[in-house]
Each structure stands twice: as C-alpha cells, then as structure tokens.
Amino acid sequence: MEYVAFDEAETYEPDEGWQRRALAGSDQFTFEWFEKPPGHSSPMHDHENEQVCVCLQGELTVHTEEESVTLSENDSVHLEAWESHRVENASDERAVGLDVFAPGRGFDFWTDRE
C-alpha cells in the first residue's frame, strides 16, 4: 500500500496560483489534484497519456481543437492520448479538479518543457 497525505504530497506550481499535487499512483496511472485561480488557462498542449479530468469545485472549461465543454462539480471528461487541449477557469471563483493520467507521469512533463 502507498499512502500519500495531501499536505505532504509533492507539489508544483506551473504558473502563479495554478497549483498541482501528486497523489498516490504508479507508472500505470497517476492522480494530480489541481487548483486554478479565476481567469487562468493552461496552454494548449498534448501528451502521450490518456487523461480524465474531474471538476471537484467551481467550473472548468476543457477546450480541444474541435470543441469545448464546461464541467460543473463532479462532471468529467476523457481526453485521448495526443489530443490537444487546454483547461480554463473562466469564472471569477477558484476551481479545483482532479486529473488522472494513464500511463502515469510526473511533474517533469511541465518542468522539462522548452
């Protein structure tokens, strides 16, 4: 068993106010809790991992090259590997989500970007 206390989880802040925490996972899948401040959007990007994004609090809008969908609390979306996307908090309130990646990945996806 692998236990990860939320307050002791590895953290990363790709942009000011955009916080991510690595929860329990493995090479096969990882869970990342994240918080997005009002008005924040990740850059359009893709990766080898399939991704499920779950909105835990507030609203998150997930944009692909073809469409956009706004997630409310407990809504989710699945993104295929290499599907270009970005996740935006277009509201005036903080948004919190949970990303699941398969296969698993670490924060080096963001830290090793050029």
C-alpha positions, 0 to 999 in steps of 0.5 A: 500500500502507498499512502500519500497525505495531501499536505505532504504530497509533492507539489508544483506550481506551473504558473502563479496560483495554478497549483498541482499535487501528486497523489498516490499512483504508479507508472500505470496511472497517476492522480494530480489534484489541481487548483486554478485561480479565476481567469487562468488557462493552461496552454494548449498542449498534448501528451502521450497519456490518456487523461480524465479530468474531474471538476471537484469545485467551481467550473472548468472549461476543457477546450480541444481543437474541435470543441469545448465543454464546461464541467460543473462539480463532479462532471468529467471528461476523457481526453485521448492520448495526443489530443490537444487541449487546454483547461480554463477557469473562466469564472471569477471563483477558484476551481479545483479538479482532479486529473488522472493520467494513464500511463502515469507521469510526473511533474517533469512533463511541465518542468522539462518543457522548452 
